[in-house]
Amino acid sequence: MSRGRLLATAFAMMVLVGGGMAADAMAQDANTQQTQIATPYRLDFVLTETDSGKKIDSRRYTLALSPPAQGQEVRQGRLQIGTRVPIGTKTDGTTQYIDAGTSINTFLMFRNGVLTMNATCDVTSVAKEQPPNPPILRTLTISNSVAVIEGRPMLVGTADDPNSSKEFQLEVTVTELK
């Protein structure tokens, strides 16, 4: 075999083997990312209410987020609890309602290898002081995107009530379920 032919054959084998190794590395990286994505998580939210710095209420909400569907990279969850409050009558004579309570919408995703959570917490309540009709509703929304450290409480956000000395704080702890 000539020296040129020998070099060409050796080069072709290096490309095939090197390309195969690169493909294996890419497949392994994709499998690692898929494993991260396929892991279910539990999200423990704590909504704490304080008045003049004194804790007056703390509510806990938990969501378990299953692995996403094939080809998706995001886990989504929604939790809603509350009461339907009548706010008036429609033109057709039926009662019109609004949902009062707590709603949490969240999703987890891996962004550049970092577990990130987006969460929005909406709280709607009926004010204690009420005119005859319609009811006065109080609303609070905390929405944020945070990098997550598993197993540690992370602050999503805080909000002061402009009508009182109350403050609301939303924290989340994300735990990988094994």
N, C-alpha and C positions, 0 to 999 in steps of 0.2 A: 504494500500500500504506500502511496506517495506521501511525502510529508504534508503537503497541502490538504490532501484528502483526510489524513489522520487528524490534522488540526480542525478541519471542518466538522468531522464526526465528533471530536471531543467537545467542540463548541456547542453543537446541537444537543449533545447529552447534558451539558451544563445548563442550557436553557430549559430543557425539559425537566430536569431534576430541580433546578432553582425555581422554575415556574410552578412546579408541583408543590415545593416547600412554601412558596409565597401563597398559593391557593390554600394550602393547609392552614397557614397562619391566619389568613383572612377568615376562613371557615371557623377556626377556633375562636377568633375575636367575635364573630357574629354569634357563635354559640354562647360565649360568656355574656354578651349583651342580652341575648334572648333569655338566658337563665335569670339575669337581673330583672328583666321585664316580666318573666313568668312567675316570679315569687309573689305570693299574696301578702298584703300588709294590713295591719290594724291601725286605725287613726283614732286616738283618744283626744277629744276636744274638751276644754274646760272654759266655760264662759263665767267670769267672776265679776260680780257687781259690788262696788264699794261706795260708801257715802262718807264724805269727809275723811277718806283714808281708812275707814273701818269696814271690814268685809261684812256684807249683809246677805249675800246670796252667791251660790256657786252651783252651776248646772253642768252636768257631764253628758257628753254625747259620744257614741262610739260607732265607727263605720269599719267594716271589713271590706277591703277592695280586692276582688279576685283578679287573677291575671287577665290581661286584655285579650281580645279576640285575635286570631292569627293575623299577623301583618300590622297590628296596631302597636303603638309604643306608649299609650296613655291609659291610665286607669282612672275611671270616673266614678264618683259616688255622690249621692244626694240623700239628705235626711231632712224630714219636715215633720214638725209636731205643732199642734195648735188647735184653735177653735174657729169655727166659721161664725162671724159676727154680722148680724143684719145691719145694713147701713141705709136702707131706704126701700122704696118701691119702684120697680121698673114701670115703663109706660103701659105694659100689658097687664099690670096689676100684681105681678109676682114679686116676691121679696128678693132684693139684691143683697149679696153677701160679700164679705172680704175675709181673707184668711189672716188671723192674728196668731202669732206664735213665733217659733224659731225655725229657720230654714238654713241648712248648711250645704253648699255646693262645693265640691272639691275635686281635684284630679292630681295624680302623681305622674311624673315623667322623669326620665333620665335625660339630662341636658349636659353634653360634654362629659359624661361619666359621673355627674353629680345628681343625686336624687333631689328633685325639686317638687314642691307642692304649691299649688295655687288653691286658695280657699276664699270663699265669700260667705259671710254669716250675716243674715238679715233677721232682725228681731222687730216684731210689730206687736204693740200692746195697746189696749184700750185705756185711755187716761181715766184716773179716778174721778176727777171733776168733769161732769157731763152736762151739756145742755140737753133739752128734750130730744132733739134729733138733728142731724145725724151724729154719731159718736165721734169723739176726738181720738185720733190714733197717734201714738208715738212710734217712731221708727228709728232704727239704728242699723247701720251697715258697716262691717269691717271686711275689707277685701285686700289681699296681698299675695305676693309670690315670695316664698322663702326657700333657701337651701336647707335641706333636712339633715340633721345628725340623728341617726337612729337611736331610739331609746332615751332621748333627752327632750325635755319640754322646750318647745320653740315658741317664741312670742310671734303671733300673727299680727296683732295690732291692739291698740287701745283707743278709746274714744270717751270724751267728756260729754255729759248730757248738758246742753246749754240752758235747760230749764231748771236745773237743780245742781247740787254739789256731788252728784253721782258720777262714777267713772266705770267703764266696762272694759274688760281685758279678755282677749281670746288667745289661748295657748293650745298647742297641739303636740302630742307625742306620737311619733310614728314608730311602729314596731314591726319588724319582719316576722311573719309567721312561718315556722319551720315544720 
